[in-house]
């Protein structure tokens, strides 16, 4: 699989420190895409499907040399890049939809004072008063 080979090649350059701290170096820009080799490797990596829990996190560390948290930070920033959308529109659109669905799900689960539902009076419990009250 060509994408996996590209990811391994880029991972070795990221892991050995031949790129700048942000993963970009002047020579790492892929010709004509506006994306760094690391960015291309992350997109190629994200195209893969994972069958087992934890397999993706292990592969992130071994193939890309990044922690899972850093990988997802890079991926989140990358899917906002217009060049990434041009490079792989189906993948980037899918990732953006998934991120939006997770954000909506979190918003539905969170309770803010404006969204809270009043508790019925028969469900309100009060604590007995003590002498210090």
PEURQUI-V558851 format. One record per run of one state. SS is the DSSP state (h for helix, s for strand, l for the rest). FROM is the first residue (numbers start at 1). LEN is the number of residues. If there is no record, write none. Layout:
# PEURQUI-V558851
ss->SS from->FROM len->LEN
ss->SS from->FROM len->LEN
This chain:
# PEURQUI-V558851
ss->l from->1 len->1
ss->h from->2 len->14
ss->l from->16 len->10
ss->h from->26 len->3
ss->s from->29 len->1
ss->l from->30 len->6
ss->s from->36 len->1
ss->h from->37 len->10
ss->l from->47 len->8
ss->h from->55 len->10
ss->l from->65 len->3
ss->h from->68 len->11
ss->l from->79 len->3
ss->h from->82 len->6
ss->l from->88 len->1
ss->h from->89 len->21
ss->l from->110 len->11
ss->h from->121 len->3
ss->l from->124 len->10
